Amino acid sequence: MQHLLVVEDDTALRTQMQRLLTRRGFTVGSAEDAETCRAWLTQHNTSLDAAILDLSLGEDNGLDLIAPILAHSPGCRVLVLTGYGSIPTAVTATRRGACNYLTKPASLDDILAALATDNLGATPALPSSPPSLERLEWEHIQRVLEDHDGNISAAARALGIHRRTLQRRLKKRPSAMDFARDFGAVDDLPE
């Protein structure tokens, strides 16, 4: 892989990734949101080997950029990064054409390994304990929200709750400790 595009709304993280990837010999373009990404794709004829997309780009959804990136560069390997992963968004990302999906924080080596391999056929390890109620609620809300194309009002109606209640619940993301416990990293939890 030689040509990469990093789409990340966090300026410091985007700059750091661009700098580290450049040091590894890649030609790196960057964009901070969906509009900038689409403009970059229009202005550059160079075919992309890979793209690293943040799932949440402020008001934009990184999943909506998978199709335009693949239309620009059909052989591009798209990796979706997110601070708060969920099974529904991972499934949606892969259905839309992403080759892999990682949760932050991810090291540069993790990112490059995810781009180098196609883990879609791999069976993930099962967690050692059942997911927390908070995690199950979060994933259900994400699935309903995805079914309604991110429309909070429509998702709230489908869930049978008030829109403001849904907005409050969306702000209460599962903690890193919940995530570690749900995915079997119980040894990493503080006592």
DAVENNOR-V856999 format. One record per pair of residues at least 24 apart in sequence whose ideal C-beta (glycine too) atoms are under 10 Angstrom apart, sorted by the first residue. I is the first residue (numbers start at 1). J is the second residue. D is the distance in whole Angstrom. If there is no record, write none. Layout:
I/J/D
I/J/D
This chain:
1/25/10
1/26/7
1/27/10
1/48/9
1/49/4
1/50/5
1/76/10
1/77/7
1/112/8
1/115/7
1/116/8
2/26/6
2/27/6
2/28/10
2/46/9
2/47/10
2/48/9
2/49/6
2/50/9
3/27/5
3/28/8
3/29/8
3/44/9
3/46/5
3/47/7
3/48/5
3/49/5
3/50/8
3/51/9
3/73/8
3/76/9
4/28/5
4/29/7
4/30/9
4/48/7
4/49/7
4/50/5
4/51/7
4/52/7
4/76/9
4/77/9
4/79/10
4/111/10
4/112/10
4/115/8
5/29/5
5/30/7
5/31/7
5/37/7
5/40/7
5/41/8
5/44/9
5/46/10
5/48/5
5/49/9
5/50/8
5/51/4
5/52/7
5/53/8
5/65/9
5/69/7
5/72/9
5/73/9
5/76/8
5/78/9
6/30/5
6/31/8
6/32/10
6/37/10
6/50/10
6/51/8
6/52/5
6/53/8
6/54/9
6/79/10
6/81/9
6/111/10
7/31/5
7/32/8
7/33/8
7/34/8
7/36/8
7/37/5
7/40/9
7/51/7
7/52/7
7/53/5
7/54/6
7/57/7
7/60/9
7/62/6
7/65/6
7/69/8
7/78/10
7/80/10
7/81/9
8/32/7
8/33/10
8/52/7
8/53/8
8/54/5
8/56/10
8/57/8
8/62/9
8/81/8
9/33/6
9/34/10
9/36/10
9/54/6
9/56/7
9/57/5
9/58/5
9/59/10
9/60/8
9/62/9
10/54/7
10/56/10
10/57/10
10/58/10
10/83/10
10/104/10
13/54/8
13/81/9
13/104/8
13/105/10
14/52/10
14/54/8
16/108/9
17/52/7
17/81/9
17/108/7
17/111/8
18/52/10
20/107/10
20/108/5
20/111/9
20/112/10
21/50/10
21/52/9
21/108/7
21/111/9
21/112/9
23/108/9
24/108/8
24/112/8
26/50/8
26/112/9
28/52/9
31/57/9
31/65/9
32/57/8
32/58/8
32/60/10
33/57/5
33/58/6
33/59/8
33/60/5
33/62/10
33/65/10
34/58/9
34/59/9
34/60/4
34/61/8
34/62/8
34/64/6
34/65/6
34/68/9
35/60/8
36/60/10
37/62/9
37/64/10
37/65/5
37/68/7
37/69/8
37/72/10
38/64/10
38/65/8
38/68/6
38/69/9
38/72/9
40/69/10
40/72/9
41/65/9
41/68/6
41/69/7
41/71/8
41/72/5
41/73/8
42/68/9
42/72/9
44/72/8
44/73/10
45/72/9
46/72/9
46/73/8
47/72/8
47/73/5
47/74/8
47/75/7
47/76/8
48/72/7
48/73/4
48/74/10
48/75/8
48/76/4
48/77/9
48/78/9
49/73/8
49/75/7
49/76/7
49/77/7
49/115/9
50/75/10
50/76/6
50/77/5
50/78/7
50/79/7
50/99/8
50/111/9
50/112/9
50/114/10
50/115/5
50/116/9
51/76/6
51/77/8
51/78/5
51/79/7
51/80/9
51/98/9
51/99/10
51/115/9
52/77/10
52/78/8
52/79/5
52/80/8
52/81/6
52/102/9
52/106/10
52/111/6
52/112/10
52/114/9
52/115/8
53/78/6
53/79/7
53/80/5
53/81/7
53/82/9
53/93/9
53/98/8
53/101/10
54/80/8
54/81/5
54/82/7
54/83/8
54/104/9
55/80/6
55/81/7
55/82/4
55/83/8
55/84/8
55/85/8
55/86/10
55/89/6
55/90/10
55/92/10
55/93/8
55/101/9
55/103/10
55/104/9
56/81/10
56/82/7
56/83/7
56/84/8
56/89/10
59/150/10
61/89/9
61/92/10
61/146/9
61/149/9
61/150/6
62/89/10
62/93/8
62/98/9
63/89/7
63/92/6
63/93/6
63/95/9
63/96/6
63/97/10
63/98/8
63/146/9
63/150/9
64/96/9
64/149/10
64/150/9
65/96/9
66/92/9
66/93/7
66/94/10
66/95/9
66/96/4
66/97/5
66/98/6
67/96/6
67/97/7
69/97/8
69/98/10
70/96/8
70/97/5
70/98/9
71/97/10
77/114/9
77/115/5
77/116/8
77/117/10
77/118/8
78/115/9
79/106/9
79/110/10
79/111/7
79/112/9
79/114/5
79/115/5
80/114/10
81/105/9
81/106/6
81/110/10
81/111/8
81/114/9
82/106/10
83/173/8
83/176/10
84/138/8
84/142/9
84/170/10
84/173/5
84/174/7
84/175/10
84/176/10
84/179/8
85/138/10
85/139/10
85/142/9
85/174/10
85/179/8
85/183/9
86/135/9
86/138/6
86/139/5
86/140/9
86/141/9
86/142/4
86/143/8
86/145/10
86/146/9
86/173/10
86/174/9
87/124/10
87/131/10
87/135/10
87/138/10
87/139/5
87/142/8
87/143/8
88/138/10
88/139/6
88/140/9
88/141/9
88/142/5
88/143/4
88/144/9
88/145/8
88/146/5
88/147/9
89/139/9
89/142/6
89/143/9
89/145/9
89/146/7
90/124/10
90/142/10
91/143/9
91/146/9
92/142/9
92/143/9
92/146/6
92/147/10
94/119/9
94/120/6
103/176/10
103/179/7
103/183/9
105/176/10
124/183/9
125/183/8
125/184/7
126/183/10
126/184/8
127/181/8
127/182/6
127/183/5
127/184/5
127/185/9
127/186/9
128/181/9
128/182/10
128/183/9
128/184/4
128/185/9
128/186/6
128/187/10
129/181/6
129/182/8
129/183/10
129/184/8
129/186/7
130/181/10
130/182/8
131/174/9
131/178/8
131/179/10
131/181/8
131/182/4
131/183/9
132/174/7
132/175/9
132/177/9
132/178/5
132/179/9
132/181/7
132/182/6
133/174/10
133/178/10
134/169/10
134/172/8
134/173/9
134/174/5
134/175/8
134/178/6
134/182/9
135/173/10
135/174/5
135/175/10
135/178/6
135/179/8
135/181/9
135/182/5
135/183/9
136/174/9
136/182/9
137/169/7
137/172/9
137/174/9
138/169/8
138/170/9
138/172/8
138/173/7
138/174/5
138/178/9
138/179/10
139/174/9
139/182/10
141/166/7
141/169/6
141/170/7
141/172/10
142/170/9
145/170/8
